[in-house]
Amino acid sequence: MIPAKFEYHRPVTVSEAVQLLQSNPDAKVLAGGHSLLPVMKMRLAAPDALIDIGRIAGLKGISRSNGSLRIGATTTYHEIANSDAVKAAAPLLAEAAGQIGDRQVRYRGTIGGNLSHSDPASDLPGAVLALNATLHVTGPNGSRTISASDFFVDLMTTALDPGEILTAVEIPATSGQSGSAYLKYEHPASGYALCGAAAVVGLDSSGTCATARLCFNGVNAHALDAAFVAAALVGSDLSDGVIDAAVDDHLSVPDPMGDMFASGEYRAQVANVYGKKALKAARDRARG
């Protein structure tokens, strides 16, 4: 499998990368390459040029300040999964990153490339959605932010405008008595998520559920926020029966994806099972 011919550019600043995108409308941004290069080799994508942002120093790294965690777009899955700062502030993200692909993929793949590609079967979109992340982007008209709830639009489609580059992901650090879990039922050959369930729960001083989030990868065209399930849990004691009833009564998977490996109906049923498991695991971790 050999990709079509393309030009290669390696900018040293974000502004230079944006200028290159403006002058090359059919160009694609290259970070780790584990999402883009395979589709290029299969000729499913044939950009005129690649703009490699992997060596822009300001796009890499993990920092924590003012109660939030900031992760540069070219930070790798391995760095996220093994970061003490991420484990402390957003353990769900570390857990999801550690389940992506194999070791070789985790050493090269990046969070920015993953989220910008918006593969519905990837592991990070549902995780950042459950964590209420804010995505920082830069383009021809300057910089702006996009909430994770608005970022994932459709199958491999995001809210990025032409010429914009994702530069960082900002996640509010967890506080108080909280717990999270990411559980995945994966395709046995590829490791992609047939269903990935990301759950976060927060408890008040009496042990009652104060906040909850449940989001999914792999079940429909983009990361899915099961907001009605989460709303049904707030104010409850998060017993097994309450969690089971909330998922059974309120989980809806619109237009579930189906393929030769798993039908849409099967994926929806797996989401029901894994949603319950993820919420119960998050609850148990919150209780310590």
ABEGO torsion letter per residue (X at the ends): XBBBBBBBBBBABAAAAAAAAAABAABBBBBAGAAAAAAAAAGABBBABBBBAAABAAABEBBBBGGBBBBBAABBAAAAAABAAAAAABAAAAAAAAABEBAAAAAABBAAAAAAAGBAABAAAAAAAAAGBBBBBBBAAEBBBBBAAAABABBGBBABBBGBBBABBBBBBBBEBBBBBBBBBBBAAAGBBABBBBBBBBBBAAGBBABBBBBBBGABABBBBBAAAAAAABGBAGBAAAAAAAAAAABBBBGBBBBAABBAAAAAAAAAAAAAAAAAAAAAAAAX
